[in-house]
Amino acid sequence: MKRFMYDSLLTWKASTDRKPLIIEGIRQCGKTWILKHFSETEFKDVAYFNFEYDDRVQKIFENDLNVSRIIKDLGIMRNKSILPGTTILILDEIQISPRAITSLKYFCENLPELHVAAAGSLLGVAIAQMGNKVSFPVGKVQMLKMYPLNFSEFLLAKDEELLYEYLKDLSPEKAISAVFSSKLEEVYHEYLITGGLPEVVSSWIKHQDIGIVVTKQNEIIDTYEKDFIKYAPISEFPKLSLIWNAIPAQLAKDNQKFLFSHVKQGMRARDLEDSLEWLISAGLIYKVEKIDRPYIPITTYSDITNFKIYFSDVGLLRRMSKFPADVVFDTSSLTADMRGILAENFVLTELISNDYQRSFFWKSGGIAEVDYVIQEGIDVIPIEVKSSKRVRSRSLTEYRKKYSPRIAVRTSLRDMSRHSDEYGEVLEIPLWLIWKLKAYL
């Protein structure tokens, strides 16, 4: 399975001022697989240790943080020496051991010739909980964020490499063959069903069986919920579960604003804020805040009390919503709302995986609402999301009349096009091509 992070790992390996590497991301997004695959391909020797599966590993870091002693002890543990220049040292599920996280500073300072790579599923949570107990090696490590497969990686997983290459070189002025657009629309709907978690994607490609996909998604959701018990404070577990399970219903409301009072009757923001931040730090959910004015820098104008919550994987949203896979392809009005929510979540995860880490939404009273607003250089760009080929909406029109952005984006199942008027340019991008937004802008 091709992952684009491989190129970043090659750059890290070859760097002359290389630092220990930490790959963070949600559980089951492919961190361990990519590290092992890369290491076995690019190194003569791989020393792999997992803090979650072997308590002995953690004990090696409990004494001093002398890196010469640490690699000697780890070498004894695996019955083979760890040799700089030959071996890559992999420390998996490193969030289990704050001492091991701190040790990366000393690997950077005292043994830079050794390739050290770490991975962690709940690093955001672990770092927040470290407090003053142990210091995080700021400036001494390189951080890479890993996500579920995005749509272009999904295409490659389906052995559609020629189609991917065709799209990669496609200019916004070039018409797309109806044969290709029809096929891509079908693949897009498949992606809404599976999401991008590698185990789910692999099972779908291998078996083409929705029942197996659902089973895999249920297992992953169960794993996440067990992590609530394992890693969160005991007092937070019930609230984490309440918020986690309330997200689909909150998105289904006419007003998608996340309301703490709707999580459980009688609960207020102060009761649930810490649990919400835990889920955000864990990378399981994304927070999209409202802006009143799309000025630069856009973060300055966000309203931290008015926000929406989405899942880190659209397949999990579909499963958590109990939305049957076989009606994802349905175009009736009965499924329109849910297809719209899935399209919004899909676009958000595509934006995030393509370097737009912060997205916002714009709302003007009860008159108009634009799904996403991003900043690209000096441009603040509104993005309207439509789940079908019907794109008539006054929201983007109202926004453009009010602010005259140089460029606005509408993404739907319509073909690519661009046009201009007195309020600026509108770029129409198919949903299955939104991953090329940065290149087009």
PAMARKOL-177090 format. One record per residue (C-alpha): x, z, y; residue in three letters. Coordinates in steps of 0.02 Angstrom, whole numbers, padded with zeros to 5 digits, always signed. Example, Ala and Ser with C-alpha at 12.3 -4.5 7.8 and 13.67 -1.06 7.14 Angstrom:
# PAMARKOL-177090
+00615+00390-00225ALA;+00684+00357-00053SER;
This chain:
# PAMARKOL-177090
+00000+00000+00000MET;+00081-00057+00162LYS;+00086+00071+00302ARG;+00150+00024+00474PHE;+00240+00191+00487MET;+00373+00122+00371TYR;+00453+00028+00516ASP;+00464+00190+00617SER;+00549+00274+00469LEU;+00678+00134+00459LEU;+00715+00157+00644THR;+00734+00345+00618TRP;+00853+00321+00471LYS;+00967+00204+00569ALA;+00969+00305+00731SER;+01141+00368+00785THR;+01064+00521+00870ASP;+00942+00557+00729ARG;+00851+00724+00723LYS;+00754+00800+00579PRO;+00587+00714+00563LEU;+00415+00794+00550ILE;+00266+00688+00497ILE;+00102+00772+00537GLU;-00074+00720+00493GLY;-00229+00774+00401ILE;-00224+00807+00216ARG;-00242+00651+00107GLN;-00190+00528+00244CYS;-00034+00472+00149GLY;+00109+00578+00219LYS;+00186+00625+00051THR;+00165+00450-00019TRP;+00250+00363+00128ILE;+00396+00486+00127LEU;+00424+00468-00059LYS;+00402+00278-00057HIS;+00521+00259+00091PHE;+00650+00379+00020SER;+00652+00303-00154GLU;+00671+00129-00077THR;+00800+00167+00058GLU;+00908+00309-00014PHE;+01016+00333-00168LYS;+00953+00511-00194ASP;+00793+00604-00148VAL;+00782+00794-00145ALA;+00597+00834-00137TYR;+00528+01011-00115PHE;+00347+01065-00090ASN;+00313+01236-00013PHE;+00134+01236-00073GLU;+00174+01208-00257TYR;+00333+01312-00278ASP;+00350+01486-00203ASP;+00538+01485-00237ARG;+00565+01357-00099VAL;+00496+01472+00035GLN;+00606+01616-00023LYS;+00763+01512+00009ILE;+00717+01509+00194PHE;+00675+01695+00206GLU;+00854+01755+00226ASN;+00971+01680+00355ASP;+00951+01502+00418LEU;+01127+01445+00377ASN;+01096+01264+00329VAL;+01251+01253+00218SER;+01183+01397+00113ARG;+01007+01324+00114ILE;+01059+01153+00046ILE;+01173+01238-00081LYS;+01028+01346-00144ASP;+00909+01199-00146LEU;+01039+01099-00241GLY;+01053+01237-00372ILE;+00864+01241-00385MET;+00856+01056-00428ARG;+01020+01059-00525ASN;+01098+00925-00416LYS;+01197+00937-00254SER;+01122+00878-00089ILE;+01248+00761-00009LEU;+01239+00706+00175PRO;+01242+00517+00188GLY;+01176+00497+00012THR;+01029+00616-00005THR;+00871+00630+00096ILE;+00796+00805+00098LEU;+00606+00809+00100ILE;+00516+00971+00142LEU;+00331+00945+00105ASP;+00187+01056+00164GLU;+00312+01139+00282ILE;+00172+01225+00377GLN;+00174+01356+00237ILE;+00343+01419+00299SER;+00369+01448+00486PRO;+00549+01495+00444ARG;+00577+01322+00370ALA;+00505+01243+00527ILE;+00628+01344+00632THR;+00773+01295+00516SER;+00754+01114+00572LEU;+00838+01164+00736LYS;+00994+01214+00640TYR;+00991+01059+00531PHE;+00990+00960+00694CYS;+01133+01059+00773GLU;+01244+01097+00622ASN;+01211+00961+00494LEU;+01150+00806+00589PRO;+01226+00689+00458GLU;+01097+00745+00329LEU;+00931+00652+00333HIS;+00795+00786+00336VAL;+00611+00741+00337ALA;+00463+00860+00332ALA;+00275+00838+00316ALA;+00132+00955+00353GLY;-00057+00945+00344SER;-00102+01082+00466LEU;+00049+01086+00579LEU;-00053+01099+00738GLY;-00134+01256+00671VAL;+00030+01325+00603ALA;+00121+01298+00768ILE;-00020+01383+00865ALA;-00016+01531+00746GLN;+00173+01550+00751MET;+00162+01632+00922GLY;+00318+01734+00958ASN;+00356+01769+00775LYS;+00461+01614+00748VAL;+00518+01482+00871SER;+00468+01300+00853PHE;+00621+01185+00868PRO;+00569+01099+01029VAL;+00684+00953+01068GLY;+00770+00968+00900LYS;+00649+00867+00794VAL;+00564+00698+00802GLN;+00377+00702+00777MET;+00276+00559+00700LEU;+00088+00563+00685LYS;+00006+00486+00533MET;-00176+00436+00521TYR;-00289+00365+00387PRO;-00269+00178+00363LEU;-00333+00084+00514ASN;-00428-00079+00496PHE;-00275-00191+00494SER;-00192-00084+00360GLU;-00356-00090+00264PHE;-00347-00281+00268LEU;-00171-00275+00196LEU;-00226-00151+00062ALA;-00355-00281+00009LYS;-00215-00410-00008ASP;-00276-00506+00144GLU;-00102-00530+00213GLU;-00128-00710+00269LEU;-00288-00662+00360LEU;-00197-00517+00443TYR;-00056-00632+00500GLU;-00184-00754+00568TYR;-00266-00616+00670LEU;-00101-00542+00728LYS;-00055-00706+00812ASP;-00229-00742+00879LEU;-00246-00760+01067SER;-00406-00708+01157PRO;-00435-00888+01209GLU;-00434-00955+01032LYS;-00599-00975+00939ALA;-00612-00892+00769ILE;-00675-00992+00622SER;-00851-00942+00570ALA;-00787-00927+00391VAL;-00659-00797+00444PHE;-00775-00700+00558SER;-00906-00687+00421SER;-00777-00621+00299LYS;-00706-00498+00427LEU;-00880-00432+00466GLU;-00902-00395+00281GLU;-00734-00306+00273VAL;-00779-00205+00428TYR;-00937-00144+00342HIS;-00836-00100+00188GLU;-00721+00003+00299TYR;-00869+00098+00370LEU;-00912+00146+00191ILE;-00740+00198+00132THR;-00649+00249+00289GLY;-00459+00244+00285GLY;-00406+00388+00172LEU;-00288+00305+00047PRO;-00360+00381-00112GLU;-00535+00323-00065VAL;-00474+00149-00014VAL;-00375+00129-00176SER;-00523+00179-00283SER;-00636+00055-00192TRP;-00513-00089-00209ILE;-00484-00051-00393LYS;-00662-00017-00450HIS;-00781-00084-00315GLN;-00893+00062-00363ASP;-00984+00159-00227ILE;-01011+00304-00347GLY;-00824+00328-00367ILE;-00799+00316-00178VAL;-00930+00452-00150VAL;-00847+00563-00281THR;-00676+00543-00199LYS;-00747+00579-00027GLN;-00838+00734-00091ASN;-00676+00797-00168GLU;-00581+00772-00006ILE;-00716+00858+00097ILE;-00711+01002-00027ASP;-00521+01012-00006THR;-00538+01021+00183TYR;-00666+01160+00169GLU;-00552+01257+00052LYS;-00416+01241+00185ASP;-00534+01333+00304PHE;-00526+01483+00186ILE;-00340+01466+00150LYS;-00269+01440+00324TYR;-00396+01502+00452ALA;-00426+01685+00496PRO;-00558+01759+00381ILE;-00674+01794+00527SER;-00671+01609+00578GLU;-00718+01532+00410PHE;-00909+01543+00428PRO;-00899+01471+00604LYS;-00783+01330+00550LEU;-00907+01279+00416SER;-01052+01286+00538LEU;-00965+01173+00664ILE;-00898+01054+00531TRP;-01069+01027+00455ASN;-01158+01017+00624ALA;-01060+00868+00692ILE;-01165+00727+00615PRO;-01327+00801+00682ALA;-01250+00824+00855GLN;-01198+00641+00860LEU;-01371+00587+00805ALA;-01454+00665+00958LYS;-01506+00554+01103ASP;-01386+00656+01208ASN;-01230+00663+01100GLN;-01152+00803+01202LYS;-01089+00939+01086PHE;-01192+01095+01113LEU;-01133+01259+01039PHE;-01311+01325+01044SER;-01361+01187+00922HIS;-01232+01240+00793VAL;-01329+01398+00758LYS;-01469+01478+00855GLN;-01409+01622+00961GLY;-01225+01571+00961MET;-01137+01532+01123ARG;-00978+01441+01172ALA;-00873+01598+01173ARG;-00924+01632+00992ASP;-00870+01462+00929LEU;-00734+01394+01045GLU;-00588+01460+00942ASP;-00658+01383+00783SER;-00684+01216+00869LEU;-00505+01217+00933GLU;-00444+01258+00756TRP;-00528+01100+00689LEU;-00455+00997+00832ILE;-00280+01069+00803SER;-00298+01032+00618ALA;-00329+00849+00664GLY;-00494+00845+00571LEU;-00600+00806+00724ILE;-00576+00723+00893TYR;-00642+00782+01060LYS;-00698+00652+01188VAL;-00728+00726+01361GLU;-00840+00658+01499LYS;-00773+00593+01663ILE;-00874+00577+01822ASP;-00754+00460+01912ARG;-00634+00337+01829PRO;-00485+00368+01943TYR;-00300+00385+01904ILE;-00238+00490+01818PRO;-00394+00490+01714ILE;-00360+00660+01635THR;-00379+00742+01805THR;-00562+00694+01815TYR;-00621+00752+01644SER;-00755+00884+01621ASP;-00691+01001+01484ILE;-00864+01078+01463THR;-00951+00912+01425ASN;-00887+00824+01270PHE;-00929+00737+01106LYS;-00851+00772+00936ILE;-00808+00638+00808TYR;-00725+00642+00637PHE;-00546+00586+00606SER;-00609+00464+00475ASP;-00767+00358+00488VAL;-00794+00363+00300GLY;-00807+00552+00307LEU;-00936+00538+00447LEU;-01039+00420+00341ARG;-01028+00537+00191ARG;-01058+00697+00291MET;-01210+00612+00370SER;-01280+00571+00197LYS;-01297+00390+00256PHE;-01313+00283+00099PRO;-01174+00157+00077ALA;-01293+00017+00029ASP;-01382+00021+00197VAL;-01223+00005+00302VAL;-01252-00184+00290PHE;-01435-00165+00340ASP;-01483-00235+00511THR;-01655-00157+00527SER;-01703-00044+00672SER;-01717+00103+00551LEU;-01529+00107+00529THR;-01478+00055+00705ALA;-01441+00229+00772ASP;-01327+00278+00628MET;-01238+00111+00628ARG;-01207+00138+00813GLY;-01132+00310+00782ILE;-01020+00241+00644LEU;-00963+00100+00760ALA;-00918+00226+00895GLU;-00818+00334+00774ASN;-00733+00178+00706PHE;-00679+00119+00879VAL;-00614+00291+00925LEU;-00503+00304+00770THR;-00440+00127+00801GLU;-00395+00173+00980LEU;-00306+00331+00926ILE;-00206+00246+00788SER;-00152+00115+00915ASN;-00077+00237+01040ASP;-00228+00278+01148TYR;-00219+00465+01114GLN;-00346+00516+01246ARG;-00513+00430+01267SER;-00656+00485+01378PHE;-00835+00434+01407PHE;-00923+00402+01572TRP;-01100+00451+01614LYS;-01197+00432+01774SER;-01342+00552+01772GLY;-01470+00489+01649GLY;-01450+00309+01705ILE;-01299+00240+01613ALA;-01165+00289+01488GLU;-01006+00197+01436VAL;-00942+00246+01264ASP;-00756+00254+01304TYR;-00643+00246+01454VAL;-00455+00232+01432ILE;-00306+00214+01547GLN;-00181+00072+01523GLU;-00047+00079+01658GLY;-00137+00076+01825ILE;-00298+00009+01748ASP;-00443+00120+01698VAL;-00538+00019+01568ILE;-00718+00047+01513PRO;-00760+00004+01332ILE;-00938-00023+01275GLU;-00971-00015+01087VAL;-01112-00112+01005LYS;-01141-00109+00817SER;-01224-00280+00804SER;-01225-00449+00890LYS;-01354-00392+01016ARG;-01253-00334+01165VAL;-01377-00322+01309ARG;-01354-00156+01397SER;-01360-00102+01577ARG;-01230+00037+01558SER;-01074-00070+01569LEU;-01158-00173+01705THR;-01193-00018+01808GLU;-01014+00042+01785TYR;-00942-00125+01839ARG;-01055-00136+01991LYS;-01003+00037+02044LYS;-00814+00029+02014TYR;-00767-00156+01995SER;-00632-00128+01863PRO;-00505-00268+01847ARG;-00553-00282+01663ILE;-00692-00212+01555ALA;-00709-00222+01366VAL;-00860-00244+01256ARG;-00837-00234+01068THR;-00972-00289+00946SER;-00999-00410+00802LEU;-01001-00557+00921ARG;-00859-00683+00930ASP;-00714-00664+01049MET;-00736-00723+01228SER;-00688-00680+01406ARG;-00775-00713+01570HIS;-00762-00660+01751SER;-00880-00628+01894ASP;-00878-00540+02062GLU;-00854-00370+01975TYR;-00700-00419+01873GLY;-00663-00484+01698GLU;-00753-00442+01537VAL;-00660-00458+01372LEU;-00773-00473+01221GLU;-00683-00415+01062ILE;-00757-00410+00887PRO;-00758-00235+00812LEU;-00641-00294+00675TRP;-00513-00347+00805LEU;-00515-00195+00920ILE;-00345-00146+00847TRP;-00272-00287+00953LYS;-00339-00216+01116LEU;-00170-00158+01182LYS;-00093-00329+01150ALA;-00236-00416+01239TYR;-00231-00300+01387LEU;
